[in-house]
Amino acid sequence: MRKNVPTLPAKRAFVVQLHAEAEVAQGHCKGRVEHIVSMQATHFESLEELTAFIVQILTKQESETDAEE
């Protein structure tokens, strides 16, 4: 790990809001997710869709960081 790099950087922060009808314990994951820094957001209907959005944002950030170096 690099020096002076926060362990919980803001660029990796997301807000996840679960729908009132979501029953997570039964595998019904539904809601909205927003990336704090870019303010990109999407609605999701499954854990897979939520994870895919997060992976998409983080992958894009990493490729942009690599391009800057």
N, C-alpha and C positions, 0 to 999 in steps of 0.2 A: 504494500500500500504506500502511496506517495505521502510525503510529509505535508502537513497543513491541509489535508483534504478531509472535510467533515465526514463522519461515518454515516450520517443521514443527510445527504445534500438535498437542497431545495429542488434542484433540477430533476430529482427522482421522486418528487412528492405528488401524490394523487389524492383526490377526494372521491370516495365511493359512497353513493347514496342508494340504499336499497328501497325498492318499491314496497309499499304497504302490504301488498299481497305476496311478496317473496317469502317462500318457506325454505330457507337455506338448509335446514336440517333434513328436509326431504329432497334436496337437490334442485330445488326451484329457485334459481338465482336470477333476479331481474332488477334492473335499475339504471343508474346513470353514473358515469365516471368522468372526471375532469382532471387533466394534467395542470398542475398549479402554475408552472412557469409559462407555458405556451397558451394556456387557457383553451386548448383543444378538448373537446368533449364528445361523448357519444352515449347512446343508450345501448344497453345490452340485455339479452334474453337468456344468457347462460354464463356459467363460469368460464367456459371456453372463449366466448366473445369478450368477456372482461379481460381475460389473460391476453388474448390476441391484441387488444388495443394497447395494453401496457407494453407488451413486447414491441409493437410497432413504434411507439413513441421512443422507447429506450434505444432501439436499434437505430432509429433516425438520428438521435442525439449522438450516439457513439460514432456513427459514420461522419457526422459534421465535426466532431471533436478531432477525429483522426485526420480529416482534411485540413484542419487548422494547424496541425502540428507539423 
